[in-house]
Amino acid sequence: HVQLVESGGGSVQAGESLRLSCRASRFNYNCMGWFRQAPGKEREGVAVIHSGGRDIYYLDSVKGRFTISQDDAKTTVYLQMNSLKPEDTAMYFCAASYFYGKFSGTKCTVAAGKSSDFGYWGQGTQVTVS
């Protein structure tokens, strides 16, 4: 049973930064990422990364401001969020999955648009930007 434990959320002023962390209880995936959901809105993929490190997806509205990364053990994924805006306010969820085949990297980034493709989820961490 894989558990995803998130940390790093909080309340900040516009323009400030936050760093989210998500630690998996064991290596059981090759795709990890972050989704967010604001009240009254659908959950959307913010950033995902394949364990190979070369396939990465960013939501257009966060490109140039957010950076996703992973540790060498591929058990922790980070989301560095700079220049935060009020519209970034949401509950942020860590997600993980395993995609098979030689195109697993592509499948990982495509799955950013379909949250149901991720089988493992964290409990969520609130990010509030005012």
Wavefront OBJ file of the C-alpha trace (Angstrom):
o trace
v 0.000 0.000 0.000
v 1.552 3.275 -1.129
v 1.025 6.317 0.998
v 1.678 9.831 -0.200
v 2.397 12.396 2.483
v 2.325 16.051 1.509
v 3.716 19.061 3.305
v 4.554 22.690 2.643
v 1.243 24.412 2.084
v 0.280 27.636 3.784
v -0.923 31.202 3.423
v 1.257 33.751 1.650
v 1.038 37.135 -0.014
v 0.976 37.491 -3.774
v 4.478 37.343 -5.192
v 5.832 35.112 -2.458
v 6.952 31.496 -2.732
v 6.080 28.115 -1.285
v 7.611 24.686 -1.702
v 5.420 21.606 -1.543
v 6.828 18.168 -0.821
v 5.296 14.755 -1.343
v 6.932 11.636 -0.003
v 5.878 8.175 -1.117
v 6.087 5.369 1.398
v 7.868 3.234 -1.164
v 8.957 3.287 -4.780
v 5.946 1.947 -6.576
v 5.366 4.367 -9.413
v 7.074 6.019 -12.366
v 4.934 9.132 -12.542
v 4.270 11.663 -9.794
v 2.718 15.052 -9.861
v 0.561 17.736 -8.377
v -3.072 18.545 -9.003
v -5.088 21.338 -7.498
v -8.726 22.033 -6.895
v -10.261 25.355 -5.989
v -13.784 25.624 -4.562
v -16.364 25.171 -7.274
v -13.788 24.186 -9.882
v -12.614 20.913 -11.339
v -9.366 19.313 -10.289
v -6.585 20.242 -12.702
v -3.109 18.947 -13.284
v -0.474 21.490 -12.278
v 2.774 19.616 -12.893
v 3.819 16.010 -13.354
v 7.196 14.337 -13.764
v 8.208 10.918 -15.025
v 10.780 9.063 -12.952
v 13.213 9.235 -15.864
v 13.271 12.979 -15.362
v 12.893 13.947 -19.018
v 9.115 14.005 -19.369
v 7.590 16.879 -17.477
v 4.268 18.667 -17.815
v 3.251 22.096 -16.573
v -0.135 23.771 -16.659
v 0.175 26.793 -18.930
v -0.727 29.245 -16.189
v 2.167 28.103 -13.969
v 4.904 27.827 -16.591
v 7.900 29.920 -15.648
v 6.725 30.193 -12.022
v 6.492 26.599 -10.784
v 9.159 23.907 -10.934
v 8.631 20.215 -10.250
v 11.539 18.023 -9.224
v 12.255 14.700 -7.568
v 14.921 13.310 -5.294
v 17.470 10.739 -6.427
v 15.550 7.907 -4.794
v 12.435 8.902 -6.770
v 10.376 8.712 -3.612
v 9.854 12.423 -3.031
v 8.581 15.009 -5.462
v 8.742 18.732 -4.900
v 6.830 21.661 -6.319
v 8.608 24.978 -6.011
v 6.039 27.721 -6.479
v 7.347 31.229 -7.076
v 5.552 34.476 -7.849
v 2.349 33.095 -6.431
v -0.912 34.690 -7.481
v -4.342 34.727 -5.815
v -5.607 32.460 -8.593
v -3.154 29.790 -7.395
v -5.252 29.433 -4.255
v -6.470 25.850 -4.045
v -6.081 22.533 -2.308
v -3.018 20.875 -3.809
v -2.925 17.107 -4.085
v 0.026 14.864 -4.744
v -0.675 12.001 -7.117
v 1.275 8.981 -8.288
v 0.852 6.190 -10.765
v 2.691 3.587 -12.786
v 2.506 3.576 -16.563
v 3.732 0.562 -18.496
v 5.562 0.352 -21.786
v 8.355 2.242 -23.471
v 6.193 5.348 -23.847
v 5.515 5.591 -20.131
v 6.963 9.098 -20.070
v 4.468 10.344 -22.617
v 1.646 8.538 -20.853
v 2.685 10.273 -17.638
v 2.512 13.774 -19.067
v -0.727 13.058 -20.932
v -2.258 11.837 -17.689
v -1.870 15.327 -16.250
v -5.103 16.055 -18.080
v -6.926 13.085 -16.602
v -6.754 12.763 -12.835
v -8.509 9.389 -12.947
v -5.340 7.887 -14.459
v -3.575 8.363 -11.138
v -4.165 5.591 -8.664
v -2.575 7.051 -5.575
v -3.408 10.352 -3.908
v -2.275 12.331 -0.918
v -4.620 13.977 1.542
v -4.074 17.454 0.125
v -2.421 20.597 1.403
v -4.015 24.037 1.262
v -2.305 26.905 -0.528
v -3.830 30.334 -0.008
v -2.501 33.424 -1.773
v -3.882 36.832 -0.896
l 1 2 3 4 5 6 7 8 9 10 11 12 13 14 15 16 17 18 19 20 21 22 23 24 25 26 27 28 29 30 31 32 33 34 35 36 37 38 39 40 41 42 43 44 45 46 47 48 49 50 51 52 53 54 55 56 57 58 59 60 61 62 63 64 65 66 67 68 69 70 71 72 73 74 75 76 77 78 79 80 81 82 83 84 85 86 87 88 89 90 91 92 93 94 95 96 97 98 99 100 101 102 103 104 105 106 107 108 109 110 111 112 113 114 115 116 117 118 119 120 121 122 123 124 125 126 127 128 129 130
